Amino acid sequence: MSDAVDILWDLAQSDVRRPNSFPDHAIGVLKRMASYDRYKAVSYYLQVADVIAQLFKKPNAFDGEFTPLDIVDQLLEREGDFADLEGITFSIGTFELNYRNIRPVRERALLMLEGVLSSGERCAAVRAVRSVSKLVPGFLPELRAQSRRELLWQNKERLQALQILEKQIKNPKLDVVVAQLIQSSLRGVTNWNAKSATVAKVRGLLRLVPQSGDLQILDALCTGAWDLDSRADLERNTLGQSDARFRRKLSLAVSTLQSAPETKQLDKLIELYALATECKIEIKSGFELVHELCGRRSFLDDLTRFLLNGSPSLQFATLMRVVLRRMRQFDAKEYRKVGSLAAQHPNLQIVRSTAAGLFGMETESNAVSDDLVLLRLLTEQHDEWTLLNVLSALRFISRRPDLRAHTTEIALLVKIGDEARLIDEFAEIFGPYGMGFDSLTDSQIEGIFQKLLLAKELDGHNVEMLVSHLFTRCPLQTLLFLLDRIDHAASRHAQDVWNYQAIPHHLNLHSLQTSDQYHSCLLDIRERVKTSTLTRREYVRLFWSVGALDATVIEVISEWVESRNQAKYEVILDLVAEAPRGIPFTYPDFARRLLDNAKQFGGDMPARALGRILWNVTPRSYTGSMTGPPPVWVNLEQQAAEFAIRYESIPTLRTLYEQIRQLAIHNIETALKQSEQFRERHE
């Protein structure tokens, strides 16, 4: 086992895939090895514990996201789970652990955690606190009730975990990061658990945590207002009180930091940020705390100089958004100067934070003109995350009628390329949550179309809505844009590039049905289908984006059904292949003429025409059923039988409906046979 675990450990450190998405990921395999199973012996788990202890000695044991303690956590799970397949019965559930048998395993795991906590290695100790803290809160089993004996041994184990934490709290060399995590974890227990001996013990430990200025500041940095919610607040419907407690905590941290010499305040903040980042503790309230600190102009200036001229960490660089918001309040001239430097800074994180800070700025302020200057500078960036925030900020500002023209001008400068998220965010600026479709001028619409021409696809919700609305307002201009996209697709296809999709899949241009241009537009697209080769399918898709299965469409395609020109007839077959379902039942006469006229061309044309008709009625969605024949095929068989009787006097239609009925019967029989075979295999 030891050799196998060593190999899996090395693989786990190098595999960048998401463990939850890949069952064969080494991390998942290691966790499953240590997880409780109904058919594993206790001696096996003791051997696993011995192997894990060897992993602690590896030099990179606590460097990455995955550590040996993630495997130890599996040994300290308080129930096991199972997934069994017997015959065709699939069972899932959880089972109670036999504590008397697995007690040696769990005690060895606790000893390992205690050893890591006492190792003196900060990051490893922080990770061990997370594991120990999981044992303190109450536990509710999944899919079953908790037994009395479970509660007894778990309460005993909670006290063991608290004894481990108490030993660390009383350690005179207790690290401030370890102290903060212990305090945060225990606070969560007292906030949400009912009164009990365990909770009383936890309250006593909280009072023992040695308080210091560094701990107060770090705790404020790493605590969110939601962390201060409590069960009492929920019961009294006074959850808003946690905000007041949070503000008091921030105020205390600010006072503590500001009591230090001004030259030391920023250094202390940088130090504590670095400690939290190093130990992978989430900084939840950094923006709020720094916002309060920046209320003093001297601190704001010091922080600004460090961010622009120093070497801030990635996490610390995100504070540029706070700097800009505070500078915007204090000094408009300095705001534009600092913002311009930040928007063009070589540190990408500074640039990203600048863009994020501009999103959601107060738009009624006179400083909005400065915001637009900075947003224009940010359009020179190529980073997708930055540009997403730029577009979001522009959407917010575009709600002001007097700024819409300027906003649109800047939006058209953004390099959206063919990134789907950028394209959809760009389109949302002009939608109902931005300036609104009706605000656009003809020249702005043309600019938007030019921007969207090169996009590989237009399948996003906002961009489809934009194109559909613009088609209602200026159908000819929008149609020309879509035709230009098809021409561009043809040029890409000629270069053997096939990742460009000219027409969105769900584009709805049916608003043209009430227009005098509806018929002529369909005729134009029909003609283009005939003359195109590489982009024929795109023109077919455009045809059905504009047209619905109505009398006008049937009239347009019927003209070529009667034609003796085979090329025109084949165009109609391509259109029928992509048409909305139900042609034989909605327009039986058209279906008859399509089949009858196929005979004049001979060869396989009659079979091709029949194939298109059958495909038109074939269900596209899931057709199965666990309790009987597939309903969609049953309904189709019944409908075909009814129409066969109704048109019994017309041989072509009678034959067609009988063939549709046979198609449905065949699929019903196939589905029932497959269902029976499945049952036989699993009984």
Beta strands, then each sheet from edge to edge (+ up, - down):
strand 1: 80-86
strand 2: 89-95
sheet 1: 1+ 2-
end
